[in-house]
Amino acid sequence: MSKQQATTEHLENTSFRRMNRREFVKLLGVLGLTGAAGELIGQQFFAMDAPRAMASESDVKGPYWAMVIDLKACIGCSRCVYACQATNDTADGHLWNVLIEDKDHFGVPVFLTRPCMHCENAPCVEVCPVHATYHRDDGLVTMDYDRCIGCRYCMVACPYGARVFNWKENTDPNPKEGTWGSPEIPRRARGVVEKCTFCSQRLDKASERGLVPGIDREATPACCNICPTSARVFGDLRDPNSPASLALKGRQSIVLRANLGTKPRVFYLLPN
């Protein structure tokens, strides 16, 4: 059997399972997903034994990039938040990656970090009147800042609150630069919307430099590289041996607000 046939069989043997209402209510209570976290989860979600099945159904050719975040391993250190701010040169208060904490139902807190979900069915893409937000060839949702007219329709449409608007020009020093990383992209202009890109500037250079995203640090999102507990991993879900695929193996995971049909590319491993 060829590697391609093996990968195809691997994907076809995966499956989705929707939680019933009793399972959902029980899990929501155990996780303590109230307040900000509860609003992100919504009223129902999929429990996926194998989220890699999503990649097999996608029309996107080539790699299917995804991020996996382990709620059990995350210690809430905020390093992923700081590295994102340093690498993407975001202003204070305009964070592309945010940390939400729940203290109520475990002996230790549970932390949930939220980058852009890079949805396959992205509402932000559908509502943009000038196509300033769109899907790249690899399926990631990106911005053309030169086309953005600042209407903020995409911010209203995003069910995850993952976008921020530049009300003013950012001329302040980046407090996270140096300790947590160095800027790799230009600052965005006043009057445009911006968001997490999965550090696409690194992905774009990976193939020409012979690097593998998720494995080689220079080709992997900064938030994943800096995590001290490996709670965040990245990779191609079409590759069963990628860090993302291996992290999902044998673990139950959720996607946020799956009832909306957005098909996010960020998967959360449940703590128990």
PEPE-V291895 format. One record per residue. N is the residue number from 1. RES is the residue in three letters. SS is DSSP state (H for helix, E for strand, C for the rest). D_LAST is the distance of its C-alpha to the last C-alpha in Angstrom with 1 decimal. Layout:
N,RES,SS,D_LAST / N,RES,SS,D_LAST
//
This chain:
1,MET,C,36.1 / 2,SER,C,36.1 / 3,LYS,H,33.3 / 4,GLN,H,33.6 / 5,GLN,H,33.5 / 6,ALA,H,30.5 / 7,THR,H,28.6 / 8,THR,H,29.8 / 9,GLU,H,28.7 / 10,HIS,H,25.2 / 11,LEU,H,24.9 / 12,GLU,H,26.6 / 13,ASN,C,24.2 / 14,THR,C,21.2 / 15,SER,C,20.4 / 16,PHE,E,19.0 / 17,ARG,E,17.5 / 18,ARG,E,17.9 / 19,MET,C,15.7 / 20,ASN,C,18.1 / 21,ARG,H,18.8 / 22,ARG,H,17.2 / 23,GLU,H,13.8 / 24,PHE,H,14.2 / 25,VAL,H,15.5 / 26,LYS,H,12.7 / 27,LEU,H,10.0 / 28,LEU,H,12.5 / 29,GLY,H,13.1 / 30,VAL,H,9.7 / 31,LEU,H,9.5 / 32,GLY,C,13.1 / 33,LEU,C,14.4 / 34,THR,C,18.0 / 35,GLY,H,21.0 / 36,ALA,H,21.1 / 37,ALA,H,17.5 / 38,GLY,H,18.0 / 39,GLU,H,21.3 / 40,LEU,H,19.8 / 41,ILE,H,17.3 / 42,GLY,C,20.3 / 43,GLN,C,20.4 / 44,GLN,C,18.6 / 45,PHE,C,16.7 / 46,PHE,E,16.1 / 47,ALA,E,13.0 / 48,MET,E,14.2 / 49,ASP,C,13.7 / 50,ALA,C,16.4 / 51,PRO,C,17.5 / 52,ARG,C,20.4 / 53,ALA,H,22.2 / 54,MET,H,23.1 / 55,ALA,H,25.2 / 56,SER,H,27.2 / 57,GLU,H,28.2 / 58,SER,C,29.3 / 59,ASP,C,33.0 / 60,VAL,C,32.4 / 61,LYS,C,34.1 / 62,GLY,C,33.0 / 63,PRO,C,29.7 / 64,TYR,C,26.9 / 65,TRP,E,25.4 / 66,ALA,E,21.8 / 67,MET,E,19.4 / 68,VAL,E,15.7 / 69,ILE,E,13.8 / 70,ASP,E,10.5 / 71,LEU,C,9.1 / 72,LYS,C,7.5 / 73,ALA,C,11.0 / 74,CYS,C,13.2 / 75,ILE,C,15.2 / 76,GLY,C,17.4 / 77,CYS,C,20.5 / 78,SER,C,22.2 / 79,ARG,H,23.7 / 80,CYS,H,22.7 / 81,VAL,H,24.6 / 82,TYR,H,27.5 / 83,ALA,H,27.9 / 84,CYS,H,27.9 / 85,GLN,H,30.6 / 86,ALA,H,32.6 / 87,THR,H,32.6 / 88,ASN,H,33.2 / 89,ASP,C,35.5 / 90,THR,C,34.2 / 91,ALA,C,35.7 / 92,ASP,C,34.0 / 93,GLY,C,32.5 / 94,HIS,C,32.4 / 95,LEU,C,29.0 / 96,TRP,C,27.7 / 97,ASN,C,24.2 / 98,VAL,E,22.8 / 99,LEU,E,20.1 / 100,ILE,E,18.5 / 101,GLU,E,16.9 / 102,ASP,E,15.0 / 103,LYS,C,15.6 / 104,ASP,C,15.3 / 105,HIS,C,12.1 / 106,PHE,C,10.6 / 107,GLY,C,12.8 / 108,VAL,C,13.0 / 109,PRO,C,13.4 / 110,VAL,E,11.3 / 111,PHE,E,13.8 / 112,LEU,E,14.5 / 113,THR,E,17.6 / 114,ARG,E,19.9 / 115,PRO,C,22.6 / 116,CYS,C,24.7 / 117,MET,C,22.9 / 118,HIS,C,26.0 / 119,CYS,C,25.9 / 120,GLU,C,27.8 / 121,ASN,C,29.2 / 122,ALA,C,29.8 / 123,PRO,H,31.5 / 124,CYS,H,32.9 / 125,VAL,H,34.8 / 126,GLU,H,36.2 / 127,VAL,H,37.7 / 128,CYS,C,39.3 / 129,PRO,C,43.1 / 130,VAL,C,44.1 / 131,HIS,C,41.4 / 132,ALA,C,40.4 / 133,THR,E,36.8 / 134,TYR,E,36.2 / 135,HIS,E,34.2 / 136,ARG,C,35.2 / 137,ASP,C,36.0 / 138,ASP,C,32.6 / 139,GLY,C,31.0 / 140,LEU,C,29.9 / 141,VAL,E,31.1 / 142,THR,E,33.8 / 143,MET,E,36.6 / 144,ASP,C,40.3 / 145,TYR,C,41.3 / 146,ASP,C,45.0 / 147,ARG,C,44.7 / 148,CYS,C,42.5 / 149,ILE,C,44.7 / 150,GLY,C,42.3 / 151,CYS,C,42.1 / 152,ARG,C,38.3 / 153,TYR,H,37.8 / 154,CYS,H,34.8 / 155,MET,H,33.2 / 156,VAL,H,33.7 / 157,ALA,H,32.3 / 158,CYS,C,29.1 / 159,PRO,C,26.3 / 160,TYR,C,24.1 / 161,GLY,C,26.8 / 162,ALA,C,26.7 / 163,ARG,E,30.5 / 164,VAL,E,33.0 / 165,PHE,E,36.7 / 166,ASN,C,39.3 / 167,TRP,C,41.6 / 168,LYS,C,43.6 / 169,GLU,C,44.3 / 170,ASN,C,42.0 / 171,THR,C,44.4 / 172,ASP,C,42.4 / 173,PRO,C,41.2 / 174,ASN,C,37.6 / 175,PRO,C,36.2 / 176,LYS,C,33.4 / 177,GLU,C,35.9 / 178,GLY,C,36.6 / 179,THR,C,33.7 / 180,TRP,C,31.0 / 181,GLY,C,33.0 / 182,SER,C,36.1 / 183,PRO,C,36.8 / 184,GLU,C,37.0 / 185,ILE,C,38.2 / 186,PRO,C,40.9 / 187,ARG,C,40.2 / 188,ARG,C,40.4 / 189,ALA,C,43.4 / 190,ARG,C,43.8 / 191,GLY,C,43.3 / 192,VAL,C,40.6 / 193,VAL,E,36.9 / 194,GLU,E,34.5 / 195,LYS,E,30.8 / 196,CYS,C,28.3 / 197,THR,C,29.7 / 198,PHE,C,27.0 / 199,CYS,C,29.9 / 200,SER,H,32.0 / 201,GLN,H,34.9 / 202,ARG,H,33.2 / 203,LEU,H,32.3 / 204,ASP,H,36.0 / 205,LYS,H,37.3 / 206,ALA,H,34.9 / 207,SER,H,37.0 / 208,GLU,H,40.3 / 209,ARG,H,39.1 / 210,GLY,C,37.4 / 211,LEU,C,33.9 / 212,VAL,C,30.5 / 213,PRO,C,28.2 / 214,GLY,C,24.8 / 215,ILE,C,26.5 / 216,ASP,C,29.6 / 217,ARG,H,29.1 / 218,GLU,H,32.3 / 219,ALA,H,30.9 / 220,THR,C,27.3 / 221,PRO,C,26.4 / 222,ALA,H,26.9 / 223,CYS,H,23.6 / 224,CYS,H,21.9 / 225,ASN,H,24.5 / 226,ILE,H,24.3 / 227,CYS,C,20.5 / 228,PRO,C,20.5 / 229,THR,C,16.9 / 230,SER,C,17.1 / 231,ALA,C,14.5 / 232,ARG,E,17.0 / 233,VAL,E,18.6 / 234,PHE,E,21.4 / 235,GLY,E,23.3 / 236,ASP,E,24.9 / 237,LEU,C,22.8 / 238,ARG,C,25.9 / 239,ASP,C,25.7 / 240,PRO,C,23.2 / 241,ASN,C,23.5 / 242,SER,C,23.0 / 243,PRO,H,20.3 / 244,ALA,H,18.7 / 245,SER,H,18.8 / 246,LEU,H,17.6 / 247,ALA,H,14.5 / 248,LEU,H,13.6 / 249,LYS,C,14.4 / 250,GLY,C,11.9 / 251,ARG,C,9.0 / 252,GLN,C,8.5 / 253,SER,E,10.3 / 254,ILE,E,12.4 / 255,VAL,C,15.8 / 256,LEU,C,17.4 / 257,ARG,C,20.0 / 258,ALA,H,20.1 / 259,ASN,H,22.4 / 260,LEU,H,25.1 / 261,GLY,C,25.3 / 262,THR,C,25.5 / 263,LYS,C,23.4 / 264,PRO,C,21.8 / 265,ARG,C,21.5 / 266,VAL,E,18.6 / 267,PHE,E,15.1 / 268,TYR,E,11.8 / 269,LEU,E,8.7 / 270,LEU,C,5.7 / 271,PRO,C,3.8 / 272,ASN,C,0.0
//
